[in-house]
Amino acid sequence: MKRIACLHAHHSNIALLADAFAAFDVELVHFVDPGILLQSTGAVALAIEQAHAKLRDHLQWMSRCSADAVIITCTQYASYLTPEDEASFAVPIFTIDGPLLQELSLDPGAKLLLFSNPATVEPTMNRLRSYAQAAGSDPAIELHIIANSFDLLMANRQEAYYAKIKEALHHLQLARPGIALAAAQLSMGPAVEQFSRETGQLVAHPLKSLTSNVCERLSLTRYR
Protein backbone atom coordinates (compact mmCIF):
# COMPACT_ATOMS: atom_id res chain seq x y z
CA MET A 1 0.00 0.00 0.00
CA LYS A 2 1.26 3.47 -0.93
CA ARG A 3 1.29 6.24 1.69
CA ILE A 4 0.67 9.91 0.85
CA ALA A 5 1.35 12.75 3.29
CA CYS A 6 -1.18 15.57 2.86
CA LEU A 7 -0.68 19.18 3.95
CA HIS A 8 -3.87 21.19 4.50
CA ALA A 9 -4.57 24.74 5.63
CA HIS A 10 -8.12 23.86 6.71
CA HIS A 11 -9.44 20.66 8.28
CA SER A 12 -12.39 20.47 5.86
CA ASN A 13 -10.01 19.43 3.08
CA ILE A 14 -9.25 16.14 4.85
CA ALA A 15 -12.64 14.63 4.04
CA LEU A 16 -12.52 15.87 0.44
CA LEU A 17 -9.21 14.16 -0.21
CA ALA A 18 -10.27 11.02 1.67
CA ASP A 19 -13.36 10.69 -0.53
CA ALA A 20 -11.35 11.25 -3.71
CA PHE A 21 -8.98 8.38 -2.93
CA ALA A 22 -11.45 6.08 -1.16
CA ALA A 23 -11.51 3.66 -4.09
CA PHE A 24 -7.74 3.18 -4.14
CA ASP A 25 -5.31 1.12 -2.09
CA VAL A 26 -3.57 4.08 -0.46
CA GLU A 27 -3.06 5.46 3.04
CA LEU A 28 -3.42 9.21 3.58
CA VAL A 29 -1.60 10.87 6.48
CA HIS A 30 -2.89 14.38 7.22
CA PHE A 31 -1.17 17.51 8.55
CA VAL A 32 -3.18 20.73 9.13
CA ASP A 33 -1.87 24.25 9.69
CA PRO A 34 -4.15 27.27 8.99
CA GLY A 35 -1.40 29.77 9.74
CA ILE A 36 -0.64 30.51 6.09
CA LEU A 37 -4.22 31.59 5.48
CA LEU A 38 -4.43 33.69 8.60
CA GLN A 39 -1.30 35.59 7.54
CA SER A 40 -2.10 35.88 3.84
CA THR A 41 -4.07 39.12 3.95
CA GLY A 42 -1.79 42.01 3.08
CA ALA A 43 1.27 39.78 2.91
CA VAL A 44 4.58 41.59 2.57
CA ALA A 45 7.99 40.28 1.59
CA LEU A 46 8.90 39.27 5.15
CA ALA A 47 5.62 37.41 5.61
CA ILE A 48 6.15 35.59 2.31
CA GLU A 49 9.66 34.59 3.35
CA GLN A 50 8.33 33.34 6.67
CA ALA A 51 5.55 31.40 4.91
CA HIS A 52 8.08 29.73 2.62
CA ALA A 53 10.19 28.80 5.63
CA LYS A 54 7.10 27.36 7.31
CA LEU A 55 6.33 25.31 4.21
CA ARG A 56 9.87 23.90 4.14
CA ASP A 57 9.58 22.99 7.83
CA HIS A 58 6.32 21.17 7.15
CA LEU A 59 7.79 19.26 4.22
CA GLN A 60 10.79 18.21 6.30
CA TRP A 61 8.51 17.01 9.09
CA MET A 62 6.21 15.17 6.68
CA SER A 63 9.12 13.45 4.98
CA ARG A 64 9.74 11.51 8.19
CA CYS A 65 6.49 9.54 7.92
CA SER A 66 7.86 7.26 5.16
CA ALA A 67 5.51 8.69 2.55
CA ASP A 68 5.65 7.76 -1.13
CA ALA A 69 4.40 11.21 -2.13
CA VAL A 70 3.21 14.55 -0.73
CA ILE A 71 0.04 16.45 -1.63
CA ILE A 72 -0.33 20.15 -0.79
CA THR A 73 -4.04 21.03 -0.82
CA CYS A 74 -3.69 24.73 0.03
CA THR A 75 -3.18 26.98 -3.01
CA GLN A 76 -1.35 29.48 -0.82
CA TYR A 77 1.17 26.87 0.34
CA ALA A 78 1.42 25.62 -3.24
CA SER A 79 2.38 29.11 -4.45
CA TYR A 80 5.46 29.09 -2.19
CA LEU A 81 6.74 25.74 -3.45
CA THR A 82 9.89 26.21 -5.54
CA PRO A 83 11.67 23.87 -7.96
CA GLU A 84 14.48 23.76 -5.41
CA ASP A 85 12.03 22.55 -2.75
CA GLU A 86 10.80 19.78 -5.02
CA ALA A 87 14.31 18.74 -6.02
CA SER A 88 15.35 18.39 -2.39
CA PHE A 89 12.83 15.61 -1.73
CA ALA A 90 13.14 12.02 -2.88
CA VAL A 91 9.37 11.65 -3.40
CA PRO A 92 7.07 13.58 -5.76
CA ILE A 93 5.23 16.62 -4.41
CA PHE A 94 1.79 17.28 -5.89
CA THR A 95 0.01 20.63 -5.54
CA ILE A 96 -3.77 20.64 -5.51
CA ASP A 97 -4.10 22.96 -8.49
CA GLY A 98 -0.98 22.01 -10.48
CA PRO A 99 -2.61 19.44 -12.81
CA LEU A 100 -5.65 21.68 -13.41
CA LEU A 101 -3.47 24.71 -14.18
CA GLN A 102 -1.49 22.63 -16.66
CA GLU A 103 -4.73 21.57 -18.36
CA LEU A 104 -6.03 25.15 -18.47
CA SER A 105 -2.76 26.41 -19.91
CA LEU A 106 -3.13 24.04 -22.87
CA ASP A 107 -6.85 24.64 -23.52
CA PRO A 108 -7.45 27.34 -26.15
CA GLY A 109 -11.12 27.73 -25.21
CA ALA A 110 -12.36 30.64 -23.09
CA LYS A 111 -12.59 29.86 -19.38
CA LEU A 112 -13.86 31.71 -16.33
CA LEU A 113 -11.69 30.77 -13.35
CA LEU A 114 -13.43 31.20 -9.99
CA PHE A 115 -11.79 32.08 -6.67
CA SER A 116 -13.23 32.39 -3.18
CA ASN A 117 -9.96 33.48 -1.53
CA PRO A 118 -8.67 36.74 -3.09
CA ALA A 119 -5.19 36.10 -1.66
CA THR A 120 -4.74 33.11 -3.98
CA VAL A 121 -5.50 34.97 -7.21
CA GLU A 122 -2.10 36.50 -7.95
CA PRO A 123 0.06 33.46 -7.07
CA THR A 124 -2.29 31.10 -8.92
CA MET A 125 -2.30 33.25 -12.04
CA ASN A 126 1.48 33.57 -11.90
CA ARG A 127 1.77 29.79 -11.90
CA LEU A 128 -0.77 29.49 -14.74
CA ARG A 129 1.25 31.96 -16.82
CA SER A 130 4.41 29.97 -16.12
CA TYR A 131 2.78 26.76 -17.35
CA ALA A 132 1.45 28.56 -20.44
CA GLN A 133 4.83 30.11 -21.21
CA ALA A 134 6.55 26.73 -20.93
CA ALA A 135 3.97 25.24 -23.31
CA GLY A 136 4.09 28.18 -25.71
CA SER A 137 0.35 28.75 -25.30
CA ASP A 138 -1.87 31.73 -24.58
CA PRO A 139 -5.02 30.54 -22.75
CA ALA A 140 -8.08 32.79 -22.65
CA ILE A 141 -8.69 32.91 -18.90
CA GLU A 142 -10.92 35.41 -17.13
CA LEU A 143 -11.10 35.76 -13.36
CA HIS A 144 -14.05 35.95 -11.03
CA ILE A 145 -13.75 36.38 -7.26
CA ILE A 146 -16.75 35.22 -5.23
CA ALA A 147 -16.88 38.07 -2.75
CA ASN A 148 -17.48 37.63 0.98
CA SER A 149 -17.26 33.84 0.80
CA PHE A 150 -13.90 32.61 2.09
CA ASP A 151 -14.36 34.20 5.52
CA LEU A 152 -17.33 31.87 6.00
CA LEU A 153 -15.09 28.83 5.55
CA MET A 154 -12.46 30.19 7.92
CA ALA A 155 -15.22 30.73 10.50
CA ASN A 156 -16.16 27.03 10.09
CA ARG A 157 -19.49 27.96 8.49
CA GLN A 158 -19.04 25.40 5.75
CA GLU A 159 -22.67 25.07 4.68
CA ALA A 160 -22.99 28.84 4.34
CA TYR A 161 -19.76 28.84 2.34
CA TYR A 162 -21.00 26.13 -0.03
CA ALA A 163 -24.31 27.98 -0.46
CA LYS A 164 -22.43 31.14 -1.39
CA ILE A 165 -20.34 29.30 -3.97
CA LYS A 166 -23.36 27.58 -5.50
CA GLU A 167 -25.28 30.86 -5.64
CA ALA A 168 -22.40 32.43 -7.57
CA LEU A 169 -22.28 29.49 -9.98
CA HIS A 170 -26.00 29.79 -10.75
CA HIS A 171 -25.61 33.54 -11.28
CA LEU A 172 -22.69 33.06 -13.68
CA GLN A 173 -24.56 30.37 -15.57
CA LEU A 174 -27.24 32.96 -16.36
CA ALA A 175 -24.96 35.97 -16.77
CA ARG A 176 -22.32 34.21 -18.92
CA PRO A 177 -24.17 31.46 -20.80
CA GLY A 178 -21.92 29.15 -22.76
CA ILE A 179 -18.64 30.04 -21.08
CA ALA A 180 -16.73 27.19 -19.43
CA LEU A 181 -16.32 27.49 -15.67
CA ALA A 182 -13.43 26.27 -13.52
CA ALA A 183 -12.97 26.36 -9.74
CA ALA A 184 -9.47 27.27 -8.55
CA GLN A 185 -9.67 25.96 -4.98
CA LEU A 186 -10.27 22.55 -3.41
CA SER A 187 -12.67 23.94 -0.80
CA MET A 188 -15.18 24.80 -3.54
CA GLY A 189 -15.52 21.14 -4.53
CA PRO A 190 -18.74 20.12 -2.72
CA ALA A 191 -20.59 23.17 -4.03
CA VAL A 192 -19.29 22.57 -7.55
CA GLU A 193 -20.37 18.92 -7.49
CA GLN A 194 -23.85 19.80 -6.24
CA PHE A 195 -24.22 22.53 -8.86
CA SER A 196 -23.21 20.10 -11.62
CA ARG A 197 -25.70 17.49 -10.41
CA GLU A 198 -28.52 20.03 -10.33
CA THR A 199 -27.80 21.72 -13.67
CA GLY A 200 -25.88 19.21 -15.75
CA GLN A 201 -23.17 21.83 -16.37
CA LEU A 202 -19.70 20.50 -15.74
CA VAL A 203 -17.24 22.71 -13.88
CA ALA A 204 -13.53 21.96 -13.97
CA HIS A 205 -12.21 21.35 -10.47
CA PRO A 206 -8.67 20.78 -9.15
CA LEU A 207 -9.46 17.58 -7.27
CA LYS A 208 -10.54 15.75 -10.42
CA SER A 209 -7.31 16.56 -12.22
CA LEU A 210 -5.16 15.90 -9.15
CA THR A 211 -6.65 12.46 -8.46
CA SER A 212 -6.03 11.29 -12.03
CA ASN A 213 -2.48 12.64 -11.99
CA VAL A 214 -1.57 11.07 -8.63
CA CYS A 215 -3.09 7.70 -9.49
CA GLU A 216 -1.21 7.57 -12.78
CA ARG A 217 2.19 8.63 -11.40
CA LEU A 218 2.02 6.39 -8.33
CA SER A 219 0.33 3.49 -10.15
CA LEU A 220 -2.33 3.24 -7.45
CA THR A 221 -4.44 0.11 -7.39
CA ARG A 222 -8.21 0.51 -7.53
CA TYR A 223 -10.00 -1.98 -5.30
CA ARG A 224 -13.57 -0.71 -5.41
N, C-alpha and C positions, 0 to 999 in steps of 0.2 A: 504493500500500500504506500502511495506517495503521500508526503506531508507538505502542506503549504502554510507558511506563516503569513498572516494577514494583518496589515496595519490600518486601523480605522481612526477617524477623528470624531465619530459619533457612534454610539452603541447600536443604533438602529440598523447600521449597515451589516452587522453580524448576521442577522436573520436573512437578509437579502442574498448574501453570498452563500450562506448555508443552503438555502433553497436552490440556488443556481447549480450547485455541485452535488445535490442530494442523490442524483442518479449515478454518480461515479464513485469508484473505489479510491477515495482520497480522504485524508484527515486534514481538517482546517484548525489551525491554532491561532487564536485571536489576541491582538494587542490593541488597546484603545487609549488615545490621548487627544482630548479636544483642545489642547493648548494652542495649536496652530490656528484654529478657527477663531478663538477668543482674541488672538493677537493680530489677526489679519486686517482689521479695519485700520486704515491710515498707516499701513506698514511703511517704515522707512528703511534705509539701507542697513542700519544696525539690527533692526528687528528681522530683516530677511536673513542676515548672516546668522543670527541666533537660531532662526527657524531651520536653516540648513544644517547647523550643528546639531540641533535636536533630532533632525531626521537621521543623520549619520549615527548618532547614539542609538536610536531605535533600531536601525538596521544591524548594528553591531550586536545589540542585545538579542535580536531575533535570530541572528545567524547561529546562536548557540543552542537552538532547539532542534538541530539536525533536520532542517527543512530542505526539501528538494527545490523549492522556489519561494518567492516572496510576492505578495500582491499588496499594492498600496491603493486603498479605495478612496482616499481623500484627494481631490484634484489640487488642493493647495499643497499638500505634501508632494504630490507628483510633480508639481511645477518646480520644486527645489532639487529634484533628482538630476544629477549631472552624469555625463558619460563616464567620468572618472569614478563616481560612486558605483555605477553598474560594473565597471571593469574590476573594481576591488573585491567583488564578491564572486564566489565560485559557482553560485546558482543564479538562474535567471530572475530578474526583477520585473514584474508586470505592473504597469500603472492602469488604473481603472479605465481611463479614457484613451490610452495610447492606441489600441486597435481601432477604436471608432474614429479617432482623429486621422489615422492613416487611411481609413476607408473614405472619409469625407474629403481628404486632400486629393484623392484620385477620381472622385465623382464630379463630372462636369455639370451636372444638373444643379439648379438653384435649390438652396437649403436654408431653412430658418432654424438657427441653433439657439436653444432656450437655456437660460441660466436662472437659478433661484438665488445664488450667492454672488453678488456683484464683485466680490474680491477675487473670484476665480476667472473673470472674463479676460483680463489682460494676459495672465500667464497661459491660459488655455489657448487663446488666439495666437500667442507667440509660438507655442508648440505646433499649432496647426500650420502656421506659415512656414515653420522649419520643415515639416513633413512635405508640404507642397513644393517648397524650393528644392528639396532633395529629389523629388519626383519630377521636377520640371513642369508642374501643373499650376493652374490658377483657378481654384474652386470658387464658385459663386456662393459665398456664405454671408447671410445677414444675421444680426444678433437681436435677441429679444430677452430682456431681463424681466422676470416676473416679480414685480415690486412687492415689498412688504410680506415676503413669504418665508425666507430663510430663518428669520428670527423666530418664527413659529416652531420650526424644527429644533432650534437650539434651546427653546423653552420647553422641549419635550411635548409639544402639542402636535403630535404626528398626524392625527386625523385632520386637524385644521390645516396643516401644511399640505397634505394630499388633496384636500378639497380646493385649496387655493391653486395648486398646480393644474388640477383637472378643469377648474373654471377658466383658467388662462388658455388651456388647450382648446376648449369648446369655442372660446371667443376668437382665437386665431383661425380655427377651422372656418368660421363664418367670414371673418375679416380678410383672410388671405386664402381663398379657396384654390385648391390645386397645388399650392406650394408644399414641398416635402418638409416635414418637421423632424427635428432631432433634439434629444435631451442631452445636456452636457454632463449632468451629475447623477451619480448612482442613487442618491436619496430620492430622486424624482420617479424612480422605477415603478413602485406600486400604483401611483397615479397614472402613469403612462400606460401601464398594462390594462387598468380598468377603463381608461378612455378608449383604448383600441378595441376592447371587447364590446363596449357600448356602441361605438360608431363604425367599426370596421376599418378605420384609418390607421395604418401602421405608422409608428413613430420610432425612428432609430434611437437606440438606447445603449449606453456603454457596456452594460452587463452582458448583453447578447453577444457583442463582438468579443469581449474579454473571455467569456466562457469558451467560445469556439477556439480562440487563440491558445488559451492555456491547455485545453484538452488535446489539441493537436501537438503542441510543442512538448508536453510531458507524456504524451501517449497514454492518457488516462483510460482506464477500463470502465466501460458502462456495464452496470449490473442490474439495472432496472429498466 
